[in-house]
Amino acid sequence: MKRRLSKHYEAHNPSFLARGITGTQLNGGYISGYEQNPSFTDPARWAETCLEMYRTDPVVRRSFNILKQTLLSAKWRWEAADDSSEACLEYARYANECWGLDGYVGQMALSWESQLAYLFEYLKNGFRVAEEIYKLERDENGSMKVWLDHYADREPTSIYKFISLDDQSLDGVQQWGVNGLHPAPIPANKMILLTLGQTGSNFAGDGGFFRPCHFYYRSKQRALSLLMIGIERFTSPTPVVKVDRSVAESLGMTDEDINAAVDEAESQAAAYTSHEAAYLVTSPAVSFEAYGGTASNFNPDMALSVVREADQQISTAFLAQMLELGRVGSDTGSRAVGEVHMSLFRRSALNIADYVASVVSGKDRRGAGTIGRLIKFNYGDVSPSKLPRLVHTGLDVDALAESLASLPLLVQSSLLTPDNELERLIRARVGAGDLPEEAERTAVDRSLSQNSGGSALSEYIRRRVNNG
């Protein structure tokens, strides 16, 4: 039987009812359906695994720290939504005073940069919860205001489950009890939730940057373990107990004496191989021989190639392939290739910083919109279009720095005229200080200093004619 479809009609009026669902499979606050291994689906267990990877693998730690330190180098400030509106300027002033940006000392107990240091940790495992802690203080004008004291970090390992009453929207977070403390649920409108790769109701994200690294992390551990076993086996000889019974009989040793001497030799060999002893004591009847201990048959290239490939893949997961260039065994060390990789890396960092700014900014909403709540607490209902915006600088590529190498060619082709303003920009970029007034030159003077002979004279005459 064919299913009857409703007749198409023009939408004269909007339908405010949600007819579909997110489609995310939730079971008691846990996501299911993507991965069956609870080590990855349980937020706390996956966070513990990420912590182990970060603490024990130098390439994972290096790749993440490069990304994090790049993000922490950004400069932040709140911008008014409308510079011509006194109300918008006041909202931006309040936000900058609260966060300690744009020249303000700040009302927070911790600096914004210090809080970003743990907020950016969401990139590891895919999510991070930070509870908003408020306080009452007077502002610089003496008016009593509600301030954000700080974003209280809530360890991912302490997250028991995400609360969703309708299995669709985020209503809060429940933590495990720790040290006899049993925390209350954190409501969604009193926290920010930073996620990486969230889709539908998957509030824990897709596992963060560390999820695609996990297989290569384990593979590298396995390869290194086998490599260490090979080194132990092929570079350290195995003691072999040798009994000369003819000598033992000539010495009048009984079978019990021989067995006791063999047991003693075995104890010495075990102590020697475990590095508890550095020498062996022999006798005419019981002695030691070395078995193996030659590196001629030992080839570590296969294990090392696995380790190098794993390191390459881990760096790729962070878009930090440029860190592998020039290493022993790498394919290339091209500067041009490194610049392309660096450009992609910086764009990734830009998008991450934009996302964090969007979570903090905007109207009051579930797991986001801190500034919307604070403005509402202090100034009442305000249109979202009037709320200040959190912006960052310092991560985008400097166009002037990229074009410095091509400036001489542009000047020679008469496509760019060197003037005092351009020199000021270049001096500021290289940290050479401001251009002194006595060092200022006209365009003609600069042309004469660059050209010589007839070309300079003809250029000078041409400009004098054009200028009358």
DOKEBA-289594 format. One record per residue (C-alpha): y, x, z. Coordinates in Angstrom, 3 decimals, padded with zeros to 6 digits, always signed. Layout:
! residues N
+----------+----------+----------+
:    north :     east :       up :
+----------+----------+----------+
:        Y :        X :        Z :
...
+----------+----------+----------+
END
This chain:
! residues 468
+----------+----------+----------+
:    north :     east :       up :
+----------+----------+----------+
: +000.000 : +000.000 : +000.000 :
: +003.305 : +001.452 : -001.050 :
: +005.876 : +001.897 : +001.661 :
: +008.986 : -000.195 : +001.152 :
: +012.229 : +001.697 : +001.335 :
: +015.408 : +000.072 : +002.553 :
: +017.850 : -000.832 : -000.180 :
: +020.574 : +001.730 : -000.741 :
: +023.982 : +000.551 : +000.362 :
: +027.413 : +002.082 : +000.408 :
: +028.496 : +003.418 : +003.791 :
: +031.563 : +001.259 : +004.390 :
: +031.286 : +001.956 : +008.116 :
: +029.842 : +005.073 : +009.782 :
: +026.535 : +004.750 : +011.597 :
: +026.990 : +006.312 : +015.011 :
: +023.318 : +006.107 : +015.961 :
: +021.076 : +009.157 : +015.594 :
: +018.007 : +008.133 : +013.627 :
: +016.167 : +011.478 : +013.500 :
: +015.046 : +013.983 : +016.123 :
: +015.318 : +017.745 : +016.381 :
: +011.607 : +018.153 : +015.755 :
: +011.185 : +020.910 : +018.342 :
: +007.940 : +020.540 : +020.295 :
: +008.683 : +020.711 : +024.014 :
: +006.042 : +020.518 : +026.719 :
: +007.461 : +020.328 : +030.233 :
: +010.540 : +022.307 : +029.268 :
: +008.562 : +024.939 : +027.346 :
: +008.734 : +025.242 : +023.591 :
: +005.477 : +025.082 : +021.680 :
: +004.525 : +024.909 : +018.041 :
: +005.988 : +028.245 : +016.897 :
: +003.815 : +030.700 : +018.793 :
: +000.713 : +030.053 : +020.826 :
: +000.849 : +033.200 : +022.950 :
: +002.436 : +032.278 : +026.309 :
: +003.688 : +035.858 : +026.597 :
: +006.219 : +034.933 : +023.909 :
: +006.817 : +031.233 : +024.585 :
: +007.409 : +031.520 : +028.338 :
: +011.055 : +032.619 : +028.755 :
: +010.466 : +034.600 : +031.942 :
: +007.352 : +036.423 : +030.695 :
: +008.971 : +037.349 : +027.400 :
: +012.045 : +038.635 : +029.231 :
: +009.787 : +040.876 : +031.344 :
: +008.149 : +042.231 : +028.182 :
: +011.564 : +042.969 : +026.673 :
: +012.578 : +044.803 : +029.813 :
: +009.427 : +046.935 : +029.583 :
: +010.137 : +047.747 : +025.928 :
: +013.733 : +048.710 : +026.678 :
: +012.801 : +050.946 : +029.602 :
: +009.877 : +052.773 : +028.012 :
: +010.628 : +053.154 : +024.293 :
: +013.446 : +055.585 : +023.404 :
: +013.926 : +054.200 : +019.875 :
: +014.174 : +050.605 : +021.123 :
: +016.639 : +051.718 : +023.787 :
: +018.675 : +053.797 : +021.337 :
: +018.861 : +051.056 : +018.697 :
: +019.929 : +048.422 : +021.187 :
: +022.470 : +050.668 : +022.926 :
: +024.090 : +051.576 : +019.595 :
: +024.568 : +047.881 : +018.834 :
: +025.733 : +047.023 : +022.344 :
: +028.201 : +049.901 : +022.616 :
: +029.631 : +048.977 : +019.231 :
: +030.179 : +045.414 : +020.459 :
: +031.754 : +046.621 : +023.705 :
: +034.313 : +048.651 : +021.744 :
: +036.025 : +045.461 : +020.527 :
: +039.416 : +044.381 : +021.879 :
: +039.849 : +040.755 : +022.899 :
: +042.692 : +038.320 : +023.459 :
: +043.453 : +034.615 : +023.391 :
: +045.622 : +033.305 : +020.552 :
: +047.660 : +030.129 : +020.682 :
: +046.552 : +027.399 : +018.309 :
: +050.187 : +026.843 : +017.269 :
: +052.869 : +029.471 : +017.905 :
: +055.588 : +026.860 : +017.496 :
: +054.240 : +024.649 : +020.284 :
: +055.275 : +025.468 : +023.856 :
: +052.177 : +023.711 : +025.178 :
: +049.850 : +025.808 : +022.985 :
: +051.648 : +028.989 : +024.038 :
: +051.216 : +027.989 : +027.684 :
: +047.494 : +027.366 : +027.220 :
: +047.094 : +030.807 : +025.611 :
: +049.144 : +032.423 : +028.402 :
: +046.924 : +030.814 : +031.029 :
: +043.752 : +031.948 : +029.230 :
: +044.962 : +035.548 : +028.869 :
: +046.003 : +035.633 : +032.522 :
: +042.598 : +034.291 : +033.549 :
: +040.551 : +036.701 : +031.413 :
: +042.883 : +039.664 : +031.987 :
: +043.689 : +040.110 : +028.296 :
: +046.818 : +040.806 : +026.251 :
: +048.443 : +042.871 : +029.011 :
: +047.529 : +040.663 : +032.001 :
: +045.729 : +042.030 : +035.051 :
: +043.480 : +038.980 : +035.177 :
: +042.283 : +036.491 : +037.765 :
: +038.578 : +037.244 : +037.385 :
: +036.625 : +039.137 : +040.011 :
: +035.085 : +041.221 : +037.204 :
: +036.768 : +042.447 : +034.057 :
: +035.890 : +040.709 : +030.817 :
: +034.435 : +043.950 : +029.453 :
: +032.149 : +044.299 : +032.504 :
: +030.859 : +040.767 : +032.013 :
: +030.275 : +041.333 : +028.318 :
: +027.991 : +044.217 : +029.291 :
: +025.419 : +041.730 : +030.625 :
: +026.282 : +038.798 : +028.373 :
: +025.341 : +040.834 : +025.303 :
: +021.901 : +041.340 : +026.858 :
: +020.936 : +038.026 : +025.250 :
: +020.291 : +040.013 : +022.071 :
: +017.168 : +041.533 : +023.633 :
: +015.067 : +038.470 : +024.375 :
: +017.041 : +035.782 : +022.525 :
: +018.952 : +033.995 : +025.292 :
: +021.122 : +034.513 : +028.365 :
: +022.426 : +032.004 : +030.884 :
: +025.697 : +032.582 : +032.742 :
: +026.945 : +030.114 : +035.350 :
: +030.687 : +029.503 : +035.583 :
: +032.068 : +030.216 : +039.054 :
: +035.531 : +028.744 : +039.687 :
: +038.271 : +029.393 : +042.222 :
: +041.782 : +028.200 : +043.162 :
: +044.705 : +030.643 : +042.927 :
: +048.385 : +030.593 : +041.998 :
: +049.381 : +031.874 : +038.581 :
: +052.218 : +034.281 : +037.803 :
: +054.676 : +031.366 : +037.966 :
: +053.512 : +030.266 : +041.424 :
: +051.639 : +027.163 : +040.236 :
: +048.225 : +026.429 : +041.722 :
: +045.522 : +026.587 : +039.060 :
: +041.744 : +026.436 : +038.716 :
: +040.453 : +029.765 : +037.406 :
: +037.182 : +031.124 : +036.173 :
: +036.276 : +033.690 : +038.821 :
: +033.440 : +035.143 : +036.747 :
: +030.403 : +034.359 : +034.672 :
: +027.520 : +034.690 : +037.139 :
: +024.615 : +036.298 : +035.325 :
: +021.290 : +034.493 : +035.648 :
: +018.403 : +036.816 : +034.874 :
: +016.166 : +035.534 : +032.058 :
: +013.145 : +036.441 : +034.196 :
: +014.324 : +033.841 : +036.728 :
: +014.493 : +030.949 : +034.235 :
: +011.737 : +028.451 : +034.968 :
: +012.577 : +025.961 : +032.227 :
: +015.362 : +024.329 : +030.252 :
: +016.064 : +020.761 : +031.328 :
: +016.307 : +018.154 : +028.586 :
: +016.069 : +014.544 : +029.726 :
: +015.638 : +013.235 : +026.199 :
: +013.785 : +016.303 : +024.836 :
: +016.665 : +016.718 : +022.414 :
: +019.827 : +017.947 : +024.134 :
: +020.360 : +020.554 : +026.826 :
: +021.086 : +019.053 : +030.254 :
: +020.647 : +022.107 : +032.454 :
: +018.531 : +025.050 : +033.533 :
: +016.046 : +025.308 : +036.398 :
: +015.331 : +028.712 : +037.959 :
: +012.367 : +030.010 : +039.903 :
: +012.751 : +030.449 : +043.632 :
: +013.274 : +034.099 : +044.586 :
: +013.215 : +035.722 : +048.041 :
: +012.872 : +032.360 : +049.754 :
: +015.882 : +030.935 : +047.904 :
: +015.396 : +027.704 : +045.956 :
: +018.341 : +027.253 : +043.576 :
: +019.553 : +023.896 : +042.390 :
: +019.536 : +023.122 : +038.660 :
: +022.572 : +024.454 : +036.793 :
: +024.166 : +021.631 : +034.762 :
: +024.852 : +022.314 : +031.094 :
: +028.606 : +021.747 : +031.523 :
: +028.862 : +024.477 : +034.168 :
: +027.407 : +027.335 : +032.198 :
: +027.328 : +029.074 : +028.864 :
: +024.073 : +029.629 : +027.002 :
: +024.002 : +032.463 : +024.498 :
: +021.077 : +032.226 : +022.091 :
: +019.941 : +034.106 : +019.025 :
: +018.251 : +032.074 : +016.327 :
: +018.339 : +028.718 : +018.104 :
: +017.107 : +025.817 : +016.007 :
: +016.728 : +022.242 : +017.135 :
: +015.937 : +022.084 : +020.838 :
: +014.674 : +025.660 : +020.998 :
: +017.151 : +026.660 : +023.703 :
: +015.481 : +030.047 : +024.274 :
: +016.135 : +031.191 : +020.706 :
: +013.681 : +033.003 : +018.467 :
: +012.900 : +035.965 : +020.713 :
: +015.935 : +038.095 : +019.971 :
: +016.038 : +041.498 : +018.326 :
: +013.031 : +042.662 : +020.308 :
: +010.583 : +040.075 : +018.940 :
: +010.063 : +041.717 : +015.492 :
: +009.896 : +045.111 : +017.245 :
: +007.040 : +044.126 : +019.538 :
: +004.202 : +044.755 : +017.073 :
: +005.546 : +048.200 : +016.141 :
: +006.194 : +048.973 : +019.795 :
: +002.539 : +048.262 : +020.639 :
: +001.296 : +050.069 : +017.532 :
: +003.299 : +053.143 : +018.422 :
: +001.979 : +053.077 : +021.973 :
: -001.571 : +052.915 : +020.639 :
: -000.982 : +055.750 : +018.152 :
: +000.581 : +057.955 : +020.810 :
: -002.278 : +057.264 : +023.223 :
: -004.808 : +058.299 : +020.583 :
: -002.706 : +061.350 : +019.790 :
: -002.711 : +062.420 : +023.430 :
: -006.481 : +061.891 : +023.613 :
: -006.887 : +064.066 : +020.523 :
: -004.705 : +066.786 : +021.990 :
: -006.703 : +066.687 : +025.202 :
: -009.987 : +066.789 : +023.340 :
: -009.254 : +069.414 : +020.728 :
: -006.958 : +071.756 : +022.601 :
: -008.694 : +071.851 : +025.995 :
: -012.294 : +073.162 : +026.000 :
: -015.001 : +071.170 : +027.735 :
: -016.860 : +073.200 : +030.403 :
: -020.629 : +073.282 : +029.899 :
: -022.840 : +074.216 : +032.858 :
: -025.471 : +076.781 : +031.817 :
: -028.513 : +077.544 : +033.988 :
: -030.535 : +080.715 : +033.461 :
: -033.847 : +079.857 : +035.163 :
: -035.357 : +083.304 : +034.614 :
: -032.538 : +084.869 : +036.576 :
: -032.823 : +082.139 : +039.200 :
: -036.536 : +082.800 : +039.630 :
: -035.918 : +086.544 : +039.891 :
: -033.430 : +085.803 : +042.636 :
: -036.007 : +083.681 : +044.439 :
: -034.138 : +080.394 : +044.028 :
: -036.097 : +077.182 : +044.509 :
: -035.599 : +073.991 : +042.519 :
: -033.498 : +072.615 : +045.363 :
: -031.290 : +075.707 : +045.275 :
: -030.864 : +075.424 : +041.505 :
: -029.984 : +071.701 : +041.743 :
: -027.436 : +072.427 : +044.468 :
: -025.884 : +075.191 : +042.332 :
: -025.704 : +072.830 : +039.358 :
: -024.039 : +070.120 : +041.483 :
: -021.498 : +072.654 : +042.707 :
: -020.808 : +073.759 : +039.132 :
: -020.312 : +070.126 : +038.034 :
: -017.787 : +069.623 : +040.833 :
: -015.911 : +072.729 : +039.724 :
: -015.923 : +071.550 : +036.079 :
: -014.592 : +068.107 : +037.069 :
: -011.809 : +069.709 : +039.117 :
: -010.969 : +072.039 : +036.256 :
: -010.750 : +069.310 : +033.592 :
: -008.615 : +067.144 : +035.889 :
: -006.291 : +070.120 : +036.485 :
: -007.040 : +070.135 : +040.220 :
: -008.288 : +073.719 : +039.907 :
: -007.279 : +076.545 : +037.575 :
: -010.401 : +078.687 : +037.827 :
: -014.215 : +078.509 : +037.892 :
: -016.660 : +080.438 : +040.099 :
: -019.904 : +081.476 : +038.437 :
: -023.164 : +083.049 : +039.618 :
: -025.855 : +085.055 : +037.811 :
: -028.039 : +081.945 : +037.573 :
: -025.388 : +079.266 : +036.924 :
: -022.459 : +079.940 : +034.599 :
: -020.081 : +078.090 : +032.272 :
: -019.615 : +077.940 : +028.538 :
: -016.768 : +076.356 : +026.561 :
: -017.469 : +073.547 : +024.152 :
: -014.752 : +072.631 : +021.639 :
: -011.212 : +073.611 : +022.473 :
: -010.326 : +074.604 : +018.934 :
: -007.474 : +072.917 : +017.094 :
: -008.845 : +073.725 : +013.646 :
: -010.261 : +070.215 : +013.231 :
: -007.320 : +068.444 : +014.860 :
: -004.838 : +066.774 : +012.467 :
: -002.066 : +064.737 : +014.132 :
: -000.341 : +063.802 : +010.844 :
: -001.810 : +060.308 : +010.645 :
: -000.777 : +059.346 : +014.177 :
: +002.681 : +060.863 : +013.704 :
: +003.159 : +058.977 : +010.434 :
: +002.404 : +055.719 : +012.278 :
: +004.950 : +056.627 : +014.943 :
: +007.603 : +057.458 : +012.321 :
: +006.975 : +054.209 : +010.460 :
: +007.177 : +052.238 : +013.709 :
: +010.483 : +053.937 : +014.577 :
: +011.804 : +053.103 : +011.115 :
: +010.850 : +049.443 : +011.437 :
: +012.379 : +049.175 : +014.906 :
: +015.663 : +050.623 : +013.616 :
: +015.507 : +048.208 : +010.684 :
: +015.247 : +045.259 : +013.073 :
: +018.634 : +046.254 : +014.507 :
: +020.098 : +046.978 : +011.028 :
: +020.469 : +050.556 : +012.274 :
: +018.574 : +052.299 : +009.469 :
: +021.341 : +054.916 : +009.262 :
: +020.000 : +056.376 : +012.516 :
: +016.823 : +057.457 : +010.690 :
: +018.617 : +059.300 : +007.876 :
: +018.317 : +063.074 : +007.903 :
: +015.382 : +063.102 : +010.309 :
: +012.286 : +065.167 : +009.618 :
: +010.030 : +063.069 : +007.432 :
: +012.768 : +060.645 : +006.345 :
: +013.142 : +059.864 : +002.662 :
: +016.806 : +060.690 : +002.312 :
: +019.926 : +061.734 : +004.113 :
: +022.427 : +060.465 : +001.572 :
: +025.897 : +059.872 : +002.941 :
: +026.448 : +056.995 : +000.521 :
: +023.263 : +055.281 : +001.730 :
: +024.365 : +055.802 : +005.330 :
: +027.753 : +054.222 : +004.616 :
: +026.092 : +051.150 : +003.120 :
: +023.827 : +050.824 : +006.159 :
: +026.784 : +051.303 : +008.484 :
: +028.739 : +048.580 : +006.695 :
: +025.857 : +046.121 : +007.142 :
: +025.521 : +047.149 : +010.784 :
: +029.220 : +046.515 : +011.469 :
: +029.065 : +043.130 : +009.757 :
: +026.165 : +042.209 : +012.011 :
: +028.200 : +043.266 : +015.055 :
: +031.152 : +041.219 : +013.785 :
: +029.021 : +038.084 : +013.511 :
: +027.645 : +038.581 : +017.031 :
: +031.147 : +038.965 : +018.492 :
: +032.307 : +035.895 : +016.549 :
: +029.445 : +033.897 : +018.018 :
: +030.243 : +034.902 : +021.607 :
: +033.894 : +033.978 : +021.005 :
: +032.875 : +030.572 : +019.638 :
: +030.708 : +029.837 : +022.702 :
: +033.527 : +030.626 : +025.142 :
: +036.148 : +028.862 : +023.008 :
: +036.381 : +025.227 : +021.972 :
: +036.147 : +021.940 : +023.783 :
: +033.959 : +021.203 : +026.792 :
: +030.373 : +020.885 : +025.593 :
: +026.790 : +021.561 : +026.684 :
: +026.306 : +025.260 : +027.357 :
: +029.655 : +026.242 : +025.848 :
: +033.400 : +025.470 : +025.812 :
: +034.569 : +027.262 : +028.955 :
: +038.218 : +027.203 : +027.920 :
: +038.014 : +023.474 : +027.176 :
: +036.860 : +022.777 : +030.717 :
: +039.509 : +025.021 : +032.300 :
: +042.336 : +023.535 : +030.268 :
: +041.131 : +020.042 : +031.199 :
: +041.002 : +020.989 : +034.909 :
: +044.593 : +022.269 : +034.853 :
: +046.427 : +020.352 : +032.121 :
: +044.441 : +017.161 : +031.638 :
: +043.011 : +015.907 : +028.388 :
: +044.144 : +018.107 : +025.522 :
: +043.317 : +017.785 : +021.847 :
: +040.731 : +020.384 : +020.774 :
: +043.122 : +021.448 : +018.013 :
: +045.560 : +022.681 : +020.672 :
: +043.078 : +024.831 : +022.594 :
: +043.549 : +028.625 : +022.401 :
: +041.104 : +030.731 : +020.425 :
: +039.365 : +033.865 : +021.678 :
: +039.631 : +036.557 : +018.997 :
: +038.527 : +040.177 : +018.783 :
: +039.680 : +043.228 : +016.844 :
: +038.406 : +046.744 : +016.297 :
: +035.014 : +045.972 : +014.787 :
: +036.090 : +045.201 : +011.246 :
: +036.154 : +047.998 : +008.707 :
: +039.539 : +049.705 : +008.361 :
: +040.590 : +049.180 : +004.732 :
: +043.080 : +052.056 : +004.912 :
: +040.421 : +054.449 : +006.216 :
: +038.059 : +053.462 : +003.409 :
: +040.714 : +054.052 : +000.731 :
: +042.067 : +057.398 : +001.996 :
: +039.810 : +059.352 : -000.351 :
: +041.100 : +057.465 : -003.405 :
: +044.814 : +057.603 : -002.511 :
: +045.592 : +060.782 : -004.551 :
: +044.039 : +059.267 : -007.673 :
: +046.002 : +056.043 : -007.212 :
: +049.242 : +057.993 : -006.841 :
: +048.529 : +060.143 : -009.909 :
: +047.804 : +056.994 : -011.926 :
: +051.143 : +055.491 : -010.802 :
: +049.267 : +052.583 : -009.251 :
: +050.607 : +053.407 : -005.777 :
: +053.985 : +054.785 : -004.749 :
: +053.942 : +057.003 : -001.659 :
: +056.738 : +055.966 : +000.658 :
: +057.681 : +056.259 : +004.304 :
: +055.818 : +053.101 : +005.304 :
: +052.560 : +054.331 : +003.764 :
: +052.958 : +057.691 : +005.506 :
: +053.524 : +055.935 : +008.832 :
: +050.287 : +053.983 : +008.357 :
: +048.313 : +057.128 : +007.549 :
: +049.820 : +059.071 : +010.449 :
: +048.982 : +056.239 : +012.828 :
: +045.443 : +056.101 : +011.484 :
: +044.797 : +059.826 : +012.030 :
: +046.713 : +059.928 : +015.340 :
: +049.488 : +062.242 : +014.123 :
: +052.296 : +060.311 : +015.805 :
: +055.251 : +058.482 : +014.312 :
: +057.162 : +059.789 : +011.298 :
: +060.342 : +061.551 : +012.511 :
: +063.581 : +060.316 : +010.985 :
: +064.450 : +063.758 : +009.622 :
: +061.072 : +063.880 : +007.847 :
: +061.663 : +060.675 : +005.879 :
: +061.849 : +061.134 : +002.116 :
: +062.708 : +058.999 : -000.871 :
: +060.170 : +058.215 : -003.558 :
: +061.937 : +060.664 : -005.913 :
: +061.717 : +063.486 : -003.391 :
: +058.012 : +062.822 : -002.918 :
: +057.460 : +062.816 : -006.680 :
: +059.318 : +066.116 : -007.095 :
: +057.239 : +067.725 : -004.354 :
: +054.007 : +066.608 : -005.995 :
: +054.860 : +067.427 : -009.605 :
: +056.096 : +070.664 : -011.076 :
: +057.987 : +071.818 : -014.156 :
: +058.917 : +069.378 : -016.933 :
: +056.831 : +066.500 : -015.642 :
: +058.776 : +066.397 : -012.402 :
: +062.131 : +066.676 : -014.195 :
: +061.251 : +063.954 : -016.686 :
: +060.145 : +061.694 : -013.871 :
: +063.381 : +062.318 : -012.011 :
: +065.531 : +061.566 : -015.117 :
: +063.536 : +058.429 : -015.895 :
: +064.082 : +057.022 : -012.422 :
: +067.791 : +057.884 : -012.461 :
: +068.169 : +056.027 : -015.774 :
: +066.280 : +053.000 : -014.507 :
: +068.405 : +052.909 : -011.366 :
: +071.647 : +053.212 : -013.344 :
+----------+----------+----------+
END
